[in-house]
Amino acid sequence: MAGREVTDARLRCVFPFEAEPAEVRLLRKATVAQLGQWGICKAAEEAELLVTELASNVFKHVGAGASATLILEAQDQRLRVEVHDRSRAVPSLRAAHCDEECGRGLHLLTALAVDWGTVLTAAGKAVWCEIALPPRRGCRRVERAVEVLERYQNLDGGVSLPGGRRVIGLEESAVKLIADLLHWTAARGLDPDDILDRAQMQHEADAQAA
């Protein structure tokens, strides 16, 4: 798996990969980790199954080592999973009694997904599916954090960057902001380690309640 690109606006993440069993395992782990970062852990199990099936189909039907791309996109209470490859052969839903090699996996898509389909692209095709997301109780916390980090970035003399570079810039601002907050707690006579422990406990409690 070559890497990833993340953009904030639509909670969209791109993972280029090669169709190999080891890469499929990495995609599963990356999917679970990414959904955890987005605060939608409850969708991770279904998403992991769908990612496994779509990526495995590239290996089985396009060929080992084929270049492909996984896209995760969360918006409007749905998670969209897309896998793009360079083949224009469109998969079809066949009889439910067929064996593993003739498309049985697509029945998994119909069972788990709210909707799914195939789109021909300039480079090949994309197979996509969508699953419903539970209400995200913690989303306002994420939005508030972005607002604070953007203001802090401006105060620090930083420049807003587009796309994935913007996310990296916000991550750097987050590190600086946390360091400044620890300096503030120490100046107030508080224990920075205690503050960090309390913040971690609050984060874990919020994640479990989400």
Backbone as ProteinMPNN parsed JSONL, in Angstrom:
{"seq_chain_A": "MAGREVTDARLRCVFPFEAEPAEVRLLRKATVAQLGQWGICKAAEEAELLVTELASNVFKHVGAGASATLILEAQDQRLRVEVHDRSRAVPSLRAAHCDEECGRGLHLLTALAVDWGTVLTAAGKAVWCEIALPPRRGCRRVERAVEVLERYQNLDGGVSLPGGRRVIGLEESAVKLIADLLHWTAARGLDPDDILDRAQMQHEADAQAA", "coords_chain_A": {"N_chain_A": [[0.851, -1.175, 0.0], [0.791, 2.057, -1.037], [0.392, 4.554, 0.205], [-1.499, 7.328, 1.625], [-4.072, 9.785, 1.106], [-5.675, 12.402, 2.684], [-8.594, 14.36, 3.029], [-10.294, 17.011, 4.626], [-12.923, 18.174, 4.268], [-15.075, 16.504, 3.357], [-14.618, 14.311, 4.871], [-12.819, 12.43, 3.574], [-10.804, 9.845, 2.295], [-7.967, 8.487, 0.652], [-6.52, 5.554, -0.522], [-4.026, 4.281, -2.288], [-3.206, 1.074, -3.686], [-1.75, -2.227, -4.27], [-2.92, -5.186, -5.832], [-2.649, -7.594, -3.831], [-2.582, -10.265, -1.435], [-1.355, -9.532, 1.034], [-1.517, -6.747, 0.92], [-4.266, -6.389, 1.022], [-4.81, -7.116, 3.652], [-3.49, -5.013, 4.963], [-5.058, -2.899, 4.075], [-7.483, -3.438, 5.383], [-6.752, -2.997, 8.082], [-6.002, -0.309, 7.886], [-8.427, 0.854, 7.204], [-10.032, 0.43, 9.507], [-8.521, 1.913, 11.347], [-8.715, 4.482, 10.211], [-11.477, 5.034, 10.32], [-11.736, 5.064, 13.04], [-10.313, 7.396, 13.644], [-12.049, 9.21, 12.53], [-14.138, 9.006, 14.246], [-16.189, 7.124, 13.932], [-16.416, 4.441, 14.805], [-18.265, 2.37, 15.104], [-19.061, 1.582, 12.611], [-16.982, 0.173, 11.655], [-16.638, -2.658, 11.517], [-18.432, -3.63, 9.512], [-17.506, -2.076, 7.371], [-14.893, -3.025, 7.136], [-15.325, -5.652, 6.237], [-16.479, -5.126, 3.728], [-14.459, -3.686, 2.412], [-12.516, -5.682, 2.331], [-13.744, -7.541, 0.623], [-14.126, -6.083, -1.798], [-11.491, -5.32, -2.453], [-10.273, -7.825, -2.608], [-11.584, -8.851, -4.807], [-10.399, -7.461, -6.892], [-7.879, -8.633, -6.907], [-8.628, -11.282, -7.543], [-10.067, -11.116, -9.994], [-9.038, -9.128, -11.671], [-6.279, -9.339, -11.485], [-3.235, -10.49, -9.94], [-1.177, -8.149, -8.29], [-2.177, -5.977, -9.647], [-2.689, -2.489, -10.086], [-4.591, -0.432, -7.928], [-7.135, 1.516, -6.231], [-8.381, 2.46, -3.104], [-11.117, 4.241, -1.843], [-12.435, 5.978, 0.832], [-15.295, 7.564, 2.04], [-17.074, 9.66, 4.092], [-20.211, 10.97, 4.658], [-23.346, 12.712, 5.082], [-24.612, 10.837, 6.785], [-23.843, 8.403, 5.75], [-21.429, 5.947, 4.811], [-19.263, 5.718, 2.185], [-17.708, 3.34, 0.18], [-15.262, 2.83, -2.152], [-13.658, 1.08, -4.772], [-11.254, 1.459, -7.153], [-10.096, 0.264, -10.276], [-8.114, -0.807, -13.149], [-9.471, -2.263, -14.995], [-12.106, -2.744, -17.334], [-14.079, -4.571, -17.144], [-17.205, -5.331, -16.051], [-18.541, -6.35, -12.962], [-21.071, -8.837, -12.218], [-24.132, -9.686, -10.583], [-24.671, -12.91, -9.69], [-26.228, -16.182, -9.589], [-27.298, -17.194, -6.337], [-26.317, -19.622, -5.458], [-23.871, -20.023, -6.608], [-20.29, -20.692, -6.925], [-17.305, -19.574, -5.111], [-15.662, -18.319, -6.973], [-17.27, -17.178, -8.894], [-18.533, -14.801, -8.331], [-19.882, -14.73, -5.897], [-19.28, -13.072, -3.788], [-20.467, -10.6, -4.321], [-23.014, -10.858, -3.378], [-22.666, -10.466, -0.721], [-22.303, -7.732, -0.67], [-24.891, -6.829, -1.329], [-26.204, -7.681, 0.925], [-25.059, -6.278, 3.076], [-24.791, -3.604, 2.301], [-26.39, -0.392, 1.87], [-26.714, 0.534, -0.658], [-25.248, -0.179, -3.866], [-22.95, -0.3, -6.66], [-21.557, -0.104, -10.017], [-19.252, 1.875, -11.822], [-18.089, 2.982, -14.908], [-14.921, 4.313, -15.655], [-12.514, 6.751, -16.879], [-10.088, 5.478, -16.713], [-10.692, 2.86, -16.182], [-12.683, 1.112, -14.088], [-14.959, 1.664, -11.308], [-16.005, 0.108, -8.401], [-18.51, 0.492, -6.09], [-19.949, 0.953, -2.809], [-22.377, 1.678, -0.251], [-22.874, 2.196, 3.225], [-25.061, 2.602, 6.027], [-24.55, 5.094, 8.517], [-24.324, 5.388, 12.065], [-25.794, 7.97, 14.166], [-23.517, 10.624, 14.678], [-22.421, 11.51, 17.551], [-20.219, 12.823, 18.504], [-19.336, 14.59, 16.557], [-19.442, 17.382, 16.575], [-17.406, 18.054, 18.314], [-15.124, 17.5, 16.786], [-15.441, 19.347, 14.684], [-15.275, 21.723, 16.18], [-12.667, 21.539, 17.121], [-11.213, 21.771, 14.731], [-11.881, 24.389, 14.024], [-10.662, 25.816, 16.145], [-7.965, 25.092, 15.759], [-7.458, 26.175, 13.23], [-7.702, 28.924, 13.779], [-5.633, 29.162, 15.629], [-3.491, 28.472, 14.011], [-3.376, 30.669, 12.317], [-2.723, 32.674, 14.179], [-0.204, 31.808, 14.81], [1.193, 32.439, 12.636], [0.966, 30.775, 10.478], [0.041, 29.341, 7.266], [-2.939, 28.621, 5.543], [-3.43, 25.547, 3.945], [-4.239, 23.623, 0.959], [-6.292, 20.614, 0.627], [-4.736, 17.443, 1.334], [-2.347, 18.535, 2.308], [-3.249, 20.55, 3.911], [-4.321, 19.143, 6.05], [-1.992, 18.064, 7.179], [-0.79, 20.456, 7.987], [-2.612, 21.275, 9.965], [-2.227, 19.204, 11.786], [0.385, 19.719, 12.653], [-0.07, 22.182, 13.878], [-1.731, 21.306, 15.906], [0.036, 19.868, 17.542], [1.725, 21.944, 18.421], [-0.159, 23.54, 19.751], [-1.036, 21.843, 21.821], [1.383, 21.599, 23.204], [1.705, 24.268, 24.035], [-0.506, 24.461, 25.737], [0.26, 22.677, 27.732], [2.462, 24.037, 28.773], [1.06, 26.168, 29.834], [-0.514, 24.898, 31.808], [1.513, 24.036, 33.546], [2.549, 26.5, 34.317], [0.46, 27.395, 35.819], [0.688, 25.903, 38.028], [-0.257, 23.338, 37.867], [-0.307, 19.774, 37.174], [1.085, 18.69, 34.262], [1.101, 16.023, 33.245], [-1.046, 14.895, 34.597], [-3.157, 16.385, 33.525], [-3.026, 15.516, 30.845], [-3.622, 12.79, 31.193], [-6.249, 12.977, 32.168], [-7.494, 14.145, 29.961], [-7.144, 12.094, 28.067], [-8.696, 10.074, 29.25], [-11.213, 11.28, 29.065], [-11.471, 11.411, 26.281], [-11.527, 8.645, 25.614], [-13.861, 7.885, 26.944], [-15.77, 9.392, 25.536], [-15.468, 8.207, 23.0], [-16.388, 5.596, 23.463], [-19.019, 6.111, 24.062], [-19.981, 7.055, 21.69]], "CA_chain_A": [[0.0, 0.0, 0.0], [1.746, 3.132, -1.249], [0.197, 5.68, 1.112], [-2.878, 7.793, 1.644], [-4.332, 11.221, 1.052], [-6.886, 12.685, 3.45], [-9.112, 15.725, 2.953], [-11.23, 17.21, 5.733], [-14.259, 18.696, 4.017], [-16.082, 15.452, 3.28], [-14.038, 13.137, 5.51], [-12.495, 11.58, 2.431], [-9.459, 9.294, 2.411], [-7.595, 7.739, -0.549], [-5.447, 4.591, -0.299], [-3.551, 3.485, -3.435], [-2.671, -0.223, -3.261], [-1.578, -3.252, -5.291], [-3.779, -6.335, -5.541], [-1.919, -8.691, -3.22], [-3.198, -10.6, -0.149], [-0.78, -8.749, 2.126], [-2.047, -5.399, 0.805], [-5.653, -6.423, 1.479], [-4.757, -7.094, 5.119], [-3.137, -3.66, 5.357], [-6.225, -2.045, 3.826], [-8.442, -3.667, 6.471], [-6.264, -2.287, 9.268], [-6.046, 1.126, 7.615], [-9.835, 1.259, 7.241], [-10.45, 0.493, 10.913], [-7.82, 3.039, 11.972], [-9.238, 5.738, 9.68], [-12.813, 5.261, 10.874], [-11.52, 5.439, 14.428], [-9.939, 8.812, 13.647], [-13.242, 9.987, 12.195], [-15.13, 8.849, 15.292], [-17.315, 6.273, 13.513], [-15.918, 3.078, 15.03], [-19.326, 1.371, 15.032], [-19.186, 1.129, 11.228], [-15.706, -0.415, 11.235], [-16.725, -4.088, 11.194], [-19.037, -3.77, 8.187], [-16.607, -1.486, 6.379], [-13.76, -3.93, 6.971], [-15.775, -6.754, 5.379], [-16.69, -4.634, 2.363], [-13.143, -3.39, 1.851], [-11.885, -6.968, 2.049], [-14.374, -8.153, -0.549], [-13.858, -5.305, -3.011], [-10.068, -5.403, -2.775], [-9.989, -9.209, -3.005], [-12.094, -9.052, -6.165], [-9.382, -6.97, -7.83], [-6.862, -9.687, -6.95], [-9.162, -12.48, -8.193], [-10.647, -10.946, -11.323], [-8.207, -8.265, -12.503], [-4.974, -9.971, -11.524], [-2.308, -10.206, -8.847], [-0.284, -7.029, -8.536], [-2.828, -4.884, -10.365], [-2.801, -1.232, -9.347], [-5.965, -0.086, -7.61], [-7.256, 2.574, -5.231], [-9.527, 2.44, -2.193], [-11.55, 5.559, -1.379], [-13.438, 6.011, 1.887], [-15.876, 8.899, 2.135], [-18.185, 9.707, 5.042], [-21.022, 12.183, 4.607], [-24.797, 12.514, 5.041], [-24.985, 9.614, 7.516], [-23.45, 7.204, 5.0], [-20.029, 5.728, 4.476], [-19.115, 5.199, 0.827], [-16.473, 2.597, -0.052], [-15.045, 2.649, -3.586], [-12.383, 0.53, -5.22], [-11.005, 1.743, -8.565], [-9.035, -0.507, -10.919], [-7.918, -0.453, -14.554], [-10.237, -3.17, -15.851], [-13.447, -2.265, -17.673], [-15.006, -5.691, -17.009], [-18.149, -4.992, -14.991], [-19.017, -7.539, -12.254], [-22.519, -9.028, -12.235], [-24.681, -10.496, -9.501], [-25.095, -14.19, -10.263], [-27.089, -17.0, -8.734], [-26.812, -17.262, -4.959], [-25.682, -20.91, -5.179], [-22.624, -20.177, -7.349], [-19.126, -20.85, -6.05], [-16.572, -18.373, -4.729], [-15.005, -17.683, -8.104], [-18.194, -16.63, -9.898], [-19.194, -13.571, -7.912], [-20.683, -14.868, -4.686], [-18.997, -11.952, -2.907], [-21.377, -9.489, -4.551], [-24.184, -11.04, -2.525], [-22.316, -9.833, 0.544], [-22.57, -6.309, -0.834], [-26.333, -6.592, -1.259], [-26.65, -7.954, 2.291], [-24.545, -5.296, 4.028], [-24.812, -2.221, 1.824], [-27.646, 0.277, 1.555], [-26.739, 0.602, -2.121], [-23.945, -0.439, -4.463], [-22.99, -0.278, -8.109], [-20.3, -0.034, -10.76], [-19.162, 3.022, -12.721], [-16.932, 2.985, -15.796], [-14.133, 5.538, -15.562], [-11.581, 6.929, -17.991], [-8.973, 4.544, -16.554], [-11.17, 1.49, -15.951], [-13.997, 1.099, -13.435], [-15.028, 1.773, -9.856], [-17.096, -0.598, -7.735], [-18.764, 1.251, -4.875], [-21.091, 0.582, -1.977], [-22.608, 2.598, 0.848], [-23.529, 1.663, 4.415], [-25.597, 3.652, 6.884], [-23.761, 5.416, 9.7], [-25.087, 5.829, 13.233], [-25.592, 9.393, 14.46], [-22.191, 10.897, 15.216], [-22.614, 12.428, 18.665], [-19.011, 13.589, 18.775], [-18.856, 15.317, 15.387], [-19.261, 18.793, 16.899], [-16.083, 18.188, 18.92], [-14.151, 17.549, 15.697], [-15.604, 20.64, 14.012], [-14.781, 22.754, 17.074], [-11.207, 21.432, 17.146], [-10.707, 22.331, 13.471], [-12.011, 25.84, 14.115], [-9.63, 26.313, 17.057], [-6.649, 24.906, 15.151], [-7.303, 27.14, 12.143], [-7.427, 30.227, 14.392], [-4.296, 29.084, 16.225], [-2.542, 28.467, 12.9], [-3.249, 32.055, 11.875], [-2.0, 33.405, 15.213], [1.174, 31.344, 14.796], [1.816, 32.87, 11.386], [0.88, 29.726, 9.476], [-0.754, 29.6, 6.066], [-3.855, 27.533, 5.24], [-3.027, 24.784, 2.766], [-5.34, 22.842, 0.41], [-6.269, 19.151, 0.588], [-3.976, 16.688, 2.303], [-1.343, 19.402, 2.941], [-3.959, 21.286, 4.961], [-4.416, 18.255, 7.211], [-0.668, 18.022, 7.791], [-0.607, 21.728, 8.67], [-3.409, 21.262, 11.18], [-1.583, 18.288, 12.724], [1.513, 20.442, 13.24], [-0.636, 23.178, 14.785], [-2.242, 20.591, 17.073], [1.185, 19.572, 18.415], [2.146, 23.197, 19.043], [-1.196, 23.985, 20.669], [-0.977, 20.991, 23.007], [2.588, 21.991, 23.944], [1.417, 25.541, 24.696], [-1.426, 24.187, 26.842], [1.028, 22.055, 28.808], [3.195, 25.132, 29.408], [0.087, 26.947, 30.61], [-0.869, 24.148, 33.015], [2.659, 24.066, 34.459], [2.641, 27.861, 34.861], [-0.627, 27.541, 36.797], [0.953, 25.017, 39.146], [-0.928, 22.064, 37.648], [0.548, 18.696, 36.677], [0.764, 18.424, 32.851], [0.796, 14.611, 33.03], [-2.415, 14.677, 35.092], [-4.065, 16.96, 32.525], [-3.034, 14.617, 29.697], [-4.351, 11.577, 31.588], [-7.678, 13.302, 32.235], [-7.963, 14.34, 28.587], [-7.218, 10.776, 27.439], [-9.864, 9.391, 29.816], [-12.407, 11.888, 28.474], [-11.532, 10.981, 24.876], [-11.944, 7.246, 25.568], [-15.26, 7.831, 27.346], [-16.555, 9.9, 24.414], [-15.421, 7.223, 21.92], [-17.248, 4.47, 23.831], [-20.407, 6.551, 24.049], [-20.368, 7.426, 20.321]], "C_chain_A": [[0.888, 1.226, 0.0], [1.592, 4.273, -0.25], [-1.245, 6.114, 1.078], [-2.922, 9.301, 1.524], [-5.648, 11.456, 1.76], [-7.297, 14.127, 3.216], [-10.231, 15.862, 3.966], [-12.678, 17.381, 5.315], [-15.337, 17.624, 4.011], [-15.635, 14.199, 4.024], [-13.739, 12.096, 4.443], [-11.04, 11.135, 2.525], [-9.183, 8.386, 1.214], [-6.393, 6.852, -0.234], [-5.084, 3.889, -1.616], [-2.989, 2.156, -2.925], [-2.455, -1.115, -4.477], [-2.338, -4.496, -4.863], [-2.942, -7.535, -5.112], [-2.567, -8.996, -1.875], [-2.664, -9.769, 1.015], [-1.313, -7.314, 2.112], [-3.49, -5.332, 1.292], [-5.702, -6.387, 3.008], [-4.42, -5.697, 5.635], [-4.307, -2.69, 5.155], [-7.266, -2.205, 4.925], [-8.028, -2.874, 7.712], [-6.352, -0.78, 9.077], [-7.478, 1.651, 7.68], [-10.32, 1.418, 8.674], [-9.816, 1.693, 11.608], [-8.404, 4.378, 11.51], [-10.619, 6.044, 10.244], [-12.724, 5.627, 12.343], [-11.155, 6.909, 14.551], [-11.14, 9.702, 13.355], [-14.329, 9.874, 13.252], [-16.336, 8.029, 14.898], [-16.909, 4.804, 13.617], [-16.996, 2.016, 14.845], [-19.54, 0.848, 13.61], [-17.983, 0.324, 10.779], [-15.842, -1.87, 10.808], [-17.317, -4.308, 9.806], [-18.108, -3.231, 7.105], [-15.42, -2.393, 6.103], [-14.122, -5.1, 6.066], [-15.909, -6.308, 3.922], [-15.374, -4.309, 1.678], [-12.425, -4.676, 1.466], [-12.437, -7.58, 0.766], [-14.02, -7.407, -1.825], [-12.386, -5.391, -3.42], [-9.684, -6.803, -3.228], [-10.468, -9.487, -4.419], [-11.128, -8.516, -7.218], [-8.302, -8.036, -8.006], [-7.351, -10.89, -7.768], [-9.473, -12.266, -9.667], [-9.875, -10.001, -12.243], [-6.801, -8.832, -12.61], [-4.089, -9.558, -10.364], [-1.37, -9.068, -9.23], [-0.904, -5.864, -9.268], [-2.91, -3.636, -9.48], [-4.262, -0.878, -9.135], [-5.956, 0.992, -6.527], [-8.521, 2.371, -4.416], [-9.834, 3.87, -1.772], [-12.626, 5.365, -0.325], [-13.966, 7.436, 1.976], [-17.095, 8.856, 3.034], [-18.902, 11.04, 4.926], [-22.488, 11.796, 4.591], [-25.221, 11.177, 5.65], [-24.743, 8.34, 6.718], [-21.939, 7.154, 4.842], [-19.982, 5.092, 3.097], [-17.732, 4.566, 0.695], [-16.358, 2.365, -1.551], [-13.691, 1.992, -3.816], [-12.289, 0.742, -6.728], [-9.903, 0.822, -9.08], [-9.017, -0.185, -12.408], [-8.604, -1.412, -15.519], [-11.608, -2.57, -16.126], [-14.477, -3.399, -17.658], [-15.893, -5.446, -15.804], [-18.631, -6.264, -14.301], [-20.532, -7.614, -12.294], [-22.935, -9.925, -11.09], [-25.24, -11.775, -10.093], [-25.913, -14.966, -9.252], [-26.466, -17.177, -7.359], [-26.08, -18.56, -4.669], [-24.328, -21.051, -5.872], [-21.437, -20.217, -6.402], [-18.39, -19.539, -5.881], [-16.04, -17.621, -5.928], [-15.964, -17.023, -9.076], [-19.003, -15.456, -9.367], [-20.039, -13.668, -6.679], [-20.481, -13.677, -3.76], [-19.917, -10.772, -3.11], [-22.662, -9.63, -3.743], [-23.927, -10.478, -1.133], [-22.589, -8.335, 0.473], [-24.06, -6.012, -0.7], [-26.859, -6.805, 0.151], [-26.256, -6.847, 3.259], [-24.792, -3.857, 3.605], [-26.227, -1.696, 1.638], [-27.826, 0.339, 0.044], [-25.342, 0.282, -2.632], [-24.081, -0.406, -5.983], [-21.594, -0.219, -8.704], [-20.35, 1.139, -11.73], [-17.923, 2.862, -13.586], [-16.242, 4.339, -15.712], [-13.201, 5.631, -16.769], [-10.454, 5.901, -17.926], [-9.407, 3.096, -16.392], [-12.567, 1.499, -15.354], [-13.826, 1.339, -11.947], [-16.223, 0.966, -9.378], [-17.285, 0.075, -6.384], [-19.929, 0.657, -4.093], [-21.199, 1.578, -0.837], [-23.292, 1.878, 1.998], [-23.991, 2.839, 5.272], [-24.699, 3.842, 8.099], [-24.684, 5.786, 10.848], [-24.879, 7.317, 13.452], [-24.255, 9.624, 15.14], [-22.289, 11.966, 16.293], [-21.391, 13.316, 18.883], [-18.552, 14.474, 17.632], [-18.632, 16.791, 15.688], [-17.914, 19.03, 17.568], [-15.011, 18.31, 17.831], [-14.221, 18.896, 14.992], [-15.027, 21.764, 14.864], [-13.249, 22.746, 17.127], [-10.597, 22.032, 15.884], [-10.767, 23.855, 13.51], [-10.913, 26.441, 14.99], [-8.255, 26.227, 16.415], [-6.417, 25.891, 14.006], [-7.014, 28.531, 12.695], [-6.018, 30.25, 14.98], [-3.217, 29.136, 15.137], [-2.316, 29.886, 12.394], [-2.467, 32.889, 12.887], [-0.519, 33.06, 15.198], [1.907, 31.742, 13.51], [1.782, 31.822, 10.299], [-0.016, 30.126, 8.324], [-1.649, 28.397, 5.815], [-3.452, 26.868, 3.935], [-4.207, 23.959, 2.262], [-5.154, 21.35, 0.645], [-5.481, 18.501, 1.702], [-2.928, 17.523, 3.005], [-1.983, 20.22, 4.05], [-4.046, 20.441, 6.221], [-3.08, 18.184, 7.935], [-0.402, 19.308, 8.559], [-1.378, 21.796, 9.968], [-2.808, 20.321, 12.229], [-0.408, 18.973, 13.419], [1.015, 21.499, 14.221], [-1.173, 22.521, 16.048], [-1.117, 20.284, 18.058], [1.629, 20.832, 19.149], [1.131, 23.678, 20.073], [-1.18, 23.159, 21.954], [0.24, 21.337, 23.863], [2.357, 23.299, 24.693], [0.487, 25.334, 25.896], [-0.711, 23.528, 28.017], [1.89, 23.093, 29.53], [2.261, 25.944, 30.307], [-0.28, 26.223, 31.903], [0.267, 24.167, 34.027], [2.788, 25.44, 35.105], [1.576, 28.112, 35.914], [-0.43, 26.642, 38.007], [0.248, 23.668, 39.043], [0.068, 21.041, 37.103], [0.188, 18.401, 35.223], [0.408, 16.963, 32.581], [-0.619, 14.281, 33.49], [-3.431, 15.207, 34.103], [-4.176, 16.047, 31.305], [-3.811, 13.344, 30.005], [-5.851, 11.832, 31.621], [-8.268, 13.504, 30.842], [-8.113, 13.008, 27.866], [-8.428, 9.994, 27.936], [-11.151, 9.947, 29.236], [-12.582, 11.449, 27.035], [-12.033, 9.545, 24.768], [-13.413, 7.108, 25.952], [-16.172, 8.314, 26.221], [-16.611, 8.882, 23.273], [-16.337, 6.037, 22.216], [-18.721, 4.845, 23.766], [-20.915, 6.853, 22.643], [-21.099, 6.3, 19.618]], "O_chain_A": [[1.663, 1.426, 0.935], [2.588, 4.903, 0.107], [-2.114, 5.398, 0.583], [-1.946, 9.998, 1.803], [-6.637, 10.783, 1.471], [-6.451, 15.021, 3.204], [-11.027, 14.94, 4.148], [-13.573, 16.802, 5.931], [-16.402, 17.814, 4.598], [-16.215, 13.13, 3.829], [-14.335, 11.02, 4.419], [-10.151, 11.943, 2.798], [-10.046, 7.61, 0.804], [-5.372, 7.332, 0.258], [-5.796, 2.969, -2.017], [-2.371, 2.11, -1.861], [-2.914, -0.804, -5.576], [-2.394, -4.823, -3.678], [-2.578, -8.38, -5.93], [-3.063, -8.078, -1.222], [-3.429, -9.349, 1.884], [-1.536, -6.727, 3.171], [-3.898, -4.343, 1.901], [-6.544, -5.702, 3.587], [-4.994, -5.245, 6.626], [-4.519, -1.78, 5.956], [-7.868, -1.221, 5.357], [-8.84, -2.173, 8.315], [-6.732, -0.055, 9.996], [-7.715, 2.761, 8.154], [-10.944, 2.422, 9.016], [-10.479, 2.405, 12.363], [-8.569, 5.298, 12.311], [-10.903, 7.186, 10.606], [-13.534, 6.407, 12.843], [-11.63, 7.595, 15.456], [-11.236, 10.815, 13.871], [-15.341, 10.57, 13.171], [-17.411, 8.211, 15.469], [-17.037, 4.033, 12.665], [-16.689, 0.884, 14.471], [-20.135, -0.214, 13.425], [-17.952, -0.161, 9.648], [-15.219, -2.28, 9.829], [-16.776, -5.077, 9.012], [-17.942, -3.849, 6.053], [-14.987, -2.516, 4.957], [-13.322, -5.501, 5.22], [-15.505, -7.021, 3.003], [-15.189, -4.617, 0.501], [-11.803, -4.756, 0.407], [-11.683, -8.075, -0.071], [-13.655, -8.024, -2.826], [-12.076, -5.52, -4.605], [-8.861, -6.959, -4.131], [-9.849, -10.26, -5.15], [-11.048, -9.061, -8.319], [-7.865, -8.307, -9.125], [-6.607, -11.449, -8.574], [-9.182, -13.127, -10.498], [-10.036, -10.06, -13.462], [-6.196, -8.814, -13.682], [-4.172, -8.435, -9.866], [-0.839, -9.026, -10.339], [-0.236, -4.855, -9.496], [-3.168, -3.728, -8.28], [-5.078, -1.006, -10.048], [-4.907, 1.333, -5.98], [-9.599, 2.141, -4.966], [-8.936, 4.621, -1.392], [-13.615, 4.67, -0.559], [-13.195, 8.395, 1.987], [-18.039, 8.109, 2.777], [-18.296, 12.101, 5.074], [-22.848, 10.705, 4.15], [-26.074, 10.477, 5.106], [-25.367, 7.313, 6.982], [-21.268, 8.182, 4.753], [-20.592, 4.047, 2.868], [-16.72, 5.17, 1.051], [-17.248, 1.771, -2.159], [-12.709, 2.307, -3.144], [-13.134, 0.266, -7.486], [-8.893, 0.62, -8.406], [-9.819, 0.622, -12.878], [-8.347, -1.377, -16.722], [-12.204, -1.954, -15.243], [-15.611, -3.218, -18.104], [-15.412, -5.361, -14.674], [-19.091, -7.181, -14.98], [-21.208, -6.59, -12.391], [-22.189, -10.812, -10.675], [-26.169, -11.74, -10.899], [-26.246, -14.455, -8.182], [-25.247, -17.297, -7.234], [-25.292, -18.613, -3.725], [-23.688, -22.094, -5.743], [-21.542, -19.835, -5.236], [-18.79, -18.515, -6.433], [-15.972, -16.392, -5.9], [-15.514, -16.359, -10.01], [-20.064, -15.149, -9.91], [-20.847, -12.777, -6.42], [-21.395, -13.302, -3.025], [-20.141, -10.004, -2.174], [-23.327, -8.635, -3.455], [-24.858, -10.061, -0.445], [-23.054, -7.738, 1.444], [-24.447, -5.053, -0.032], [-27.848, -6.185, 0.543], [-27.022, -6.509, 4.161], [-24.981, -2.984, 4.452], [-27.143, -2.444, 1.296], [-28.938, 0.215, -0.469], [-24.361, 0.453, -1.909], [-25.186, -0.475, -6.521], [-20.59, -0.277, -7.994], [-21.368, 1.371, -12.382], [-16.829, 2.632, -13.07], [-16.897, 5.381, -15.699], [-13.115, 4.704, -17.575], [-9.922, 5.495, -18.96], [-8.574, 2.193, -16.457], [-13.532, 1.851, -16.033], [-12.73, 1.238, -11.396], [-17.33, 1.124, -9.894], [-16.331, 0.215, -5.618], [-20.777, -0.044, -4.644], [-20.223, 2.247, -0.496], [-24.18, 1.053, 1.785], [-23.399, 3.918, 5.248], [-24.156, 2.88, 8.642], [-25.714, 6.426, 10.636], [-23.892, 7.877, 12.975], [-23.895, 8.904, 16.072], [-22.248, 13.163, 16.007], [-21.513, 14.432, 19.388], [-17.475, 15.063, 17.719], [-17.726, 17.4, 15.119], [-17.331, 20.102, 17.407], [-14.099, 19.129, 17.944], [-13.193, 19.519, 14.729], [-14.366, 22.661, 14.341], [-12.614, 23.8, 17.172], [-9.581, 22.724, 15.953], [-9.831, 24.532, 13.085], [-10.306, 27.449, 14.63], [-7.464, 27.165, 16.507], [-5.304, 26.386, 13.831], [-6.176, 29.249, 12.149], [-5.298, 31.24, 14.845], [-2.171, 29.76, 15.315], [-1.187, 30.262, 12.078], [-1.641, 33.718, 12.502], [0.325, 33.894, 15.527], [3.082, 31.424, 13.324], [2.485, 31.949, 9.297], [-0.739, 31.119, 8.394], [-1.177, 27.261, 5.867], [-3.168, 27.54, 2.944], [-5.094, 23.622, 3.046], [-4.037, 20.87, 0.836], [-5.532, 18.929, 2.855], [-2.628, 17.273, 4.172], [-1.318, 20.549, 5.032], [-3.869, 20.947, 7.329], [-3.034, 18.238, 9.164], [0.149, 19.27, 9.659], [-0.874, 22.312, 10.966], [-2.87, 20.606, 13.425], [-0.225, 18.826, 14.628], [1.613, 21.691, 15.279], [-1.09, 23.094, 17.134], [-1.294, 20.423, 19.268], [1.881, 20.798, 20.353], [1.506, 24.165, 21.14], [-1.297, 23.709, 23.049], [0.154, 21.367, 25.09], [2.761, 23.434, 25.849], [0.669, 25.956, 26.942], [-1.042, 23.794, 29.172], [2.035, 23.041, 30.752], [2.64, 26.352, 31.405], [-0.352, 26.839, 32.967], [0.028, 24.299, 35.228], [3.096, 25.546, 36.292], [1.761, 28.944, 36.802], [-1.268, 26.611, 38.908], [0.167, 22.935, 40.029], [1.147, 21.399, 36.632], [-0.908, 17.908, 34.96], [-0.485, 16.683, 31.781], [-1.313, 13.486, 32.856], [-4.454, 14.567, 33.858], [-5.27, 15.824, 30.788], [-4.578, 12.869, 29.168], [-6.636, 11.004, 31.159], [-9.395, 13.09, 30.569], [-9.083, 12.799, 27.138], [-9.109, 9.33, 27.154], [-12.079, 9.194, 28.945], [-13.694, 11.147, 26.603], [-12.875, 9.251, 23.92], [-14.136, 6.307, 25.359], [-17.224, 7.724, 25.976], [-17.657, 8.703, 22.649], [-16.996, 5.527, 21.309], [-19.57, 4.01, 23.455], [-22.123, 6.904, 22.414], [-21.494, 6.446, 18.461]]}, "name": "protein", "num_of_chains": 1, "seq": "MAGREVTDARLRCVFPFEAEPAEVRLLRKATVAQLGQWGICKAAEEAELLVTELASNVFKHVGAGASATLILEAQDQRLRVEVHDRSRAVPSLRAAHCDEECGRGLHLLTALAVDWGTVLTAAGKAVWCEIALPPRRGCRRVERAVEVLERYQNLDGGVSLPGGRRVIGLEESAVKLIADLLHWTAARGLDPDDILDRAQMQHEADAQAA"}
